[in-house]
């Protein structure tokens, strides 16, 4: 094992065990810890005490930007920069500018949502101590893990290991940093 | 009062005898398959040695696709005159094909977005392939309007880019709205598809790494963005996915609405109707589900996916086809009614002409395929007969192509002035180019089957009974409510 491990990892075999373990770790007051699962588990956010995701803020900003871009672009092009009479229709009206602005709202929201999700998750990150764990390959298949990081103020090699054992974890190991 | 009191006193006694019927929820994954079984099954499809049938299909698909390549090359080298549309029918097969392919894409977005918002869990086993179908259908659709321009080297004029004439696009035209609608639709569909695939790409990365295929593990790893299944990530991921579903829903409805504006905003009898947007959207979903059935049923048979695409899934798809097909039938009837009720002689003539004029054959093919075919899905026996469902889905595909043909060609061929009437016939270039797009679509879909996880592995696991973390505490019946 490395001098300074990244943290401790424990393996769980089913979602119920993971959920109960998450509640215990949360109640023990840890902050820098995580669960690993091959699919999203209903109720795990609450069991971990996670706050509501910040992704919607990015989406809202993206949507507003998109709508304003559409309206401004059409006003600039068809009224301000080169006004061209077509069929006696007005040079600018929010009505005919709406469909394009609507589509741009959706387009920008989509990019902002996905970009925001990657930003909040700090992805892409291809090298992470968790990914180096030998059994982690089953973390995207059928096993569940709890990881408690060493940088957590409550981290203590012996006590944390005991907590994970009591929570029902098996194969508790130190992750190399 | 006394009576009421008496009733309330009696009520508990009666209630204790009442046994509410327990309606078991249909199994979404058959035979109680485990997580690792699902992973191995789906990832195994892309991991195994390329089967011989795949090469045969790929070869045939490439040959068919070459018809489009040949047709388009000839068109660009010669001019749009090689296509059959002439005055008065200046929009013909290219626009029919465009609307046909765009419509097919809509079921993919409906399955991934609208059914996600409605929490229809059966979507999980078909959403990946349906989304792939959407993207490939948009690719096929996009070919036609671009080449219809004739001088395709000017196709960038469609987009708001500064050009040497310093003239901008005309945003008062629905055709320009369509440019934005279709390009947004294509882009968002790709994003949605890709984001949904990230966890599964990570699964494939880990599987390749564990058997020592490091190059493949690296390639899938790059696309998996370093996904590691962290719950903190899942939380944001699920939120992002929900928002994408939320914005894709108005998007999919708007795309075919705007496509219908291409017609409805004009002044031509048969096109100038307010029923078009909802009617086009229902038709698009109808045709899309037809195509989903056409694609998923053979996939299920070839890869023995009966535990993942169960009879319940097929039932659901058939019922949506039935519902949207009936909506389309209602729209046909309502169009006729309004043409009569509106008392506009030109409008009235157009509809009589559609049903009994020179294109009556196309009209009745359309009605038979789109209104009569789905009615068979009322019967459980039909829905349980897989090959019959598949054959009926082909009729739906065919009928929806004819619907667009009827709307576009019959309205243009005979409009206001009898002296300018005409009869449209496609040329061999028209036919080859359209035929070839099925090859283009098949080539892309076959590549998808070989290289991507064809079902949403993570989502499938999440709908299994063992994924419910509360299942262990309560008897199975009660946990179903939780």
Boltz contact constraints between the chains, C-beta under 6 A:
constraints:
  - contact:
      token1: [A, 15]
      token2: [B, 467]
      max_distance: 6.0
  - contact:
      token1: [A, 15]
      token2: [B, 469]
      max_distance: 6.0
  - contact:
      token1: [A, 16]
      token2: [B, 469]
      max_distance: 6.0
  - contact:
      token1: [A, 16]
      token2: [B, 472]
      max_distance: 6.0
  - contact:
      token1: [A, 19]
      token2: [B, 469]
      max_distance: 6.0
  - contact:
      token1: [A, 34]
      token2: [B, 230]
      max_distance: 6.0
  - contact:
      token1: [A, 34]
      token2: [B, 232]
      max_distance: 6.0
  - contact:
      token1: [A, 35]
      token2: [B, 231]
      max_distance: 6.0
  - contact:
      token1: [A, 36]
      token2: [B, 229]
      max_distance: 6.0
  - contact:
      token1: [A, 37]
      token2: [B, 229]
      max_distance: 6.0
  - contact:
      token1: [A, 38]
      token2: [B, 229]
      max_distance: 6.0
  - contact:
      token1: [A, 39]
      token2: [B, 458]
      max_distance: 6.0
  - contact:
      token1: [A, 39]
      token2: [B, 461]
      max_distance: 6.0
  - contact:
      token1: [A, 39]
      token2: [B, 462]
      max_distance: 6.0
  - contact:
      token1: [A, 40]
      token2: [B, 234]
      max_distance: 6.0
  - contact:
      token1: [A, 40]
      token2: [B, 238]
      max_distance: 6.0
  - contact:
      token1: [A, 41]
      token2: [B, 469]
      max_distance: 6.0
  - contact:
      token1: [A, 44]
      token2: [B, 231]
      max_distance: 6.0
  - contact:
      token1: [A, 45]
      token2: [B, 235]
      max_distance: 6.0
  - contact:
      token1: [A, 48]
      token2: [B, 231]
      max_distance: 6.0
  - contact:
      token1: [A, 50]
      token2: [B, 235]
      max_distance: 6.0
  - contact:
      token1: [A, 53]
      token2: [B, 235]
      max_distance: 6.0
  - contact:
      token1: [A, 53]
      token2: [B, 236]
      max_distance: 6.0
  - contact:
      token1: [A, 53]
      token2: [B, 239]
      max_distance: 6.0
  - contact:
      token1: [A, 55]
      token2: [B, 236]
      max_distance: 6.0
  - contact:
      token1: [A, 55]
      token2: [B, 239]
      max_distance: 6.0
  - contact:
      token1: [A, 55]
      token2: [B, 240]
      max_distance: 6.0
  - contact:
      token1: [A, 59]
      token2: [B, 243]
      max_distance: 6.0
  - contact:
      token1: [A, 74]
      token2: [B, 171]
      max_distance: 6.0
  - contact:
      token1: [A, 77]
      token2: [B, 168]
      max_distance: 6.0
  - contact:
      token1: [A, 78]
      token2: [B, 171]
      max_distance: 6.0
  - contact:
      token1: [A, 82]
      token2: [B, 167]
      max_distance: 6.0
  - contact:
      token1: [A, 82]
      token2: [B, 168]
      max_distance: 6.0
  - contact:
      token1: [A, 86]
      token2: [B, 170]
      max_distance: 6.0
  - contact:
      token1: [A, 86]
      token2: [B, 172]
      max_distance: 6.0
  - contact:
      token1: [A, 89]
      token2: [B, 172]
      max_distance: 6.0
  - contact:
      token1: [A, 96]
      token2: [B, 172]
      max_distance: 6.0
  - contact:
      token1: [A, 99]
      token2: [B, 177]
      max_distance: 6.0
  - contact:
      token1: [A, 99]
      token2: [B, 258]
      max_distance: 6.0
  - contact:
      token1: [A, 100]
      token2: [B, 171]
      max_distance: 6.0
  - contact:
      token1: [A, 100]
      token2: [B, 177]
      max_distance: 6.0
  - contact:
      token1: [A, 100]
      token2: [B, 180]
      max_distance: 6.0
  - contact:
      token1: [A, 103]
      token2: [B, 180]
      max_distance: 6.0
  - contact:
      token1: [A, 103]
      token2: [B, 181]
      max_distance: 6.0
  - contact:
      token1: [A, 103]
      token2: [B, 184]
      max_distance: 6.0
  - contact:
      token1: [A, 106]
      token2: [B, 184]
      max_distance: 6.0
  - contact:
      token1: [A, 106]
      token2: [B, 247]
      max_distance: 6.0
  - contact:
      token1: [A, 106]
      token2: [B, 251]
      max_distance: 6.0
  - contact:
      token1: [A, 107]
      token2: [B, 184]
      max_distance: 6.0
  - contact:
      token1: [A, 109]
      token2: [B, 247]
      max_distance: 6.0
  - contact:
      token1: [A, 110]
      token2: [B, 188]
      max_distance: 6.0
  - contact:
      token1: [A, 110]
      token2: [B, 191]
      max_distance: 6.0
  - contact:
      token1: [A, 113]
      token2: [B, 240]
      max_distance: 6.0
  - contact:
      token1: [A, 113]
      token2: [B, 243]
      max_distance: 6.0
  - contact:
      token1: [A, 113]
      token2: [B, 244]
      max_distance: 6.0
  - contact:
      token1: [A, 114]
      token2: [B, 191]
      max_distance: 6.0
  - contact:
      token1: [A, 114]
      token2: [B, 195]
      max_distance: 6.0
  - contact:
      token1: [A, 117]
      token2: [B, 236]
      max_distance: 6.0
  - contact:
      token1: [A, 117]
      token2: [B, 240]
      max_distance: 6.0
  - contact:
      token1: [A, 120]
      token2: [B, 236]
      max_distance: 6.0
  - contact:
      token1: [A, 121]
      token2: [B, 233]
      max_distance: 6.0
  - contact:
      token1: [A, 121]
      token2: [B, 236]
      max_distance: 6.0
  - contact:
      token1: [A, 123]
      token2: [B, 225]
      max_distance: 6.0
  - contact:
      token1: [A, 123]
      token2: [B, 226]
      max_distance: 6.0
  - contact:
      token1: [A, 124]
      token2: [B, 225]
      max_distance: 6.0
  - contact:
      token1: [A, 124]
      token2: [B, 226]
      max_distance: 6.0
  - contact:
      token1: [A, 125]
      token2: [B, 226]
      max_distance: 6.0
  - contact:
      token1: [A, 126]
      token2: [B, 226]
      max_distance: 6.0
  - contact:
      token1: [A, 130]
      token2: [B, 228]
      max_distance: 6.0
  - contact:
      token1: [A, 131]
      token2: [B, 228]
      max_distance: 6.0
  - contact:
      token1: [A, 137]
      token2: [B, 206]
      max_distance: 6.0
  - contact:
      token1: [A, 137]
      token2: [B, 210]
      max_distance: 6.0
  - contact:
      token1: [A, 139]
      token2: [B, 229]
      max_distance: 6.0
  - contact:
      token1: [A, 140]
      token2: [B, 202]
      max_distance: 6.0
  - contact:
      token1: [A, 140]
      token2: [B, 203]
      max_distance: 6.0
  - contact:
      token1: [A, 140]
      token2: [B, 206]
      max_distance: 6.0
  - contact:
      token1: [A, 140]
      token2: [B, 229]
      max_distance: 6.0
  - contact:
      token1: [A, 141]
      token2: [B, 36]
      max_distance: 6.0
  - contact:
      token1: [A, 141]
      token2: [B, 39]
      max_distance: 6.0
  - contact:
      token1: [A, 142]
      token2: [B, 35]
      max_distance: 6.0
  - contact:
      token1: [A, 142]
      token2: [B, 36]
      max_distance: 6.0
